Amino acid sequence: MNNQKKVKYKHLSKKGTDRLYHILFWPVFVVFSIFHPVRMVGRQNIPEGAAVIAANHSAYADPMMAIMAFGYKHPLRIMAKEELFHIPVLGWLLIKVGMFGVNRGQSDMAAVKRAIKVLKEGCKLLLFPEGTRVSADEEENSEAKTGAIMFAVRAGAPLLPVYIPRKKHWFRFTKITVGEPYYPDVPAKKATTEDYKRAADELMRRIYALGEETR
């Protein structure tokens, strides 16, 4: 990654991004409906307008599972690892449908600014607070990053916890559960690192609690 040039994110307008997103949604939806159909529980909890959608992460397919679950009506903007956008053609296409990269393990102010911008435009931002895929053995010891909390606080947007099951079965529905939206309990001014860490831990608790409820 250190030897690669920084990706230049030339996004379309919100209207243009949504249009391309909608065009590509249906062929992908047909494929997923056959091989990996999804069913959403808690659809009534999806707020209108901006929201930080925070989900657990255990498989490469999780972003697409979330996209299929939220459906045509709720286009998602997605923050993903920077490396994806260096893949020829695919990287360009991901940018055009509203995705953008973040350099994990370092302070990436460009990604922070982009995340807050898409929320203030009224979009829904999907990210995975754990920062990477987490195995069953690692689940109890994984630490949530505080980015989701920071974005929600700075943009004045609610957090929306989402649970994606670890096991996905071919040709059978995967049940994705959406919790109730809420605003993080973080002081608007002079918030400390501990405040953000505590709020991030609470977010992950809510996410995994959804999984417990559906078992």
Salt bridges, closest charged atoms under 4 A:
ASP18 OD2 - LYS14 NZ 3.23
ASP18 OD1 - ARG77 NH2 2.93
ASP62 OD2 - HIS57 ND1 2.90
ASP62 OD1 - LYS168 NZ 2.66
GLU82 OE1 - LYS6 NZ 3.60
GLU82 OE2 - HIS86 NE2 3.83
ASP108 OD2 - LYS6 NZ 3.42
GLU121 OE2 - LYS117 NZ 2.58
GLU139 OE1 - ARG166 NH2 2.63
ASP195 OD1 - ARG198 NH2 2.67
ASP201 OD1 - LYS197 NZ 2.85
GLU202 OE2 - ARG205 NH2 2.89
GLU202 OE2 - ARG206 NE 2.91
GLU212 OE2 - ARG215 NH1 2.88
